[in-house]
């Protein structure tokens, strides 16, 4: 009887695994590039630090990621390029220079950076397969974002950009439904 119980439990567990969804993984359609990203984990990490980071932001009348002009209306074929540049922007200019005395916030920021590294790796694969087209529109929008970023002193710009990750996440969530 003991062997039967063990076999039943083992069979049930193995049979159940294929039906268990991987939580948080979302498919993003970026022109001819399709990647998966754990947007749920990124959102969770960001929501844990959002209030603290945004409270540090003293430039409430300035936006780096202006949703309507920079992200929302990006051509289907240029989304991959713009996202690739934005991920590199966050890795090279935001996470790298963010400073905060709170270790919890720094751990969550590090976790966000690690999630962005995974996305960067997947986008690099698309780029190497020529599936990540960079046209004039994507470069123009990216340069606008860089321009907004450089208008501020470095630490103020870093705080502003980190506090605006939610805008980037909403844009990425929109790409789940666009094909």
Order of alpha helices (4+ residues) and beta strands (2+ residues): alpha-beta-beta-alpha-alpha-alpha-alpha-alpha-alpha
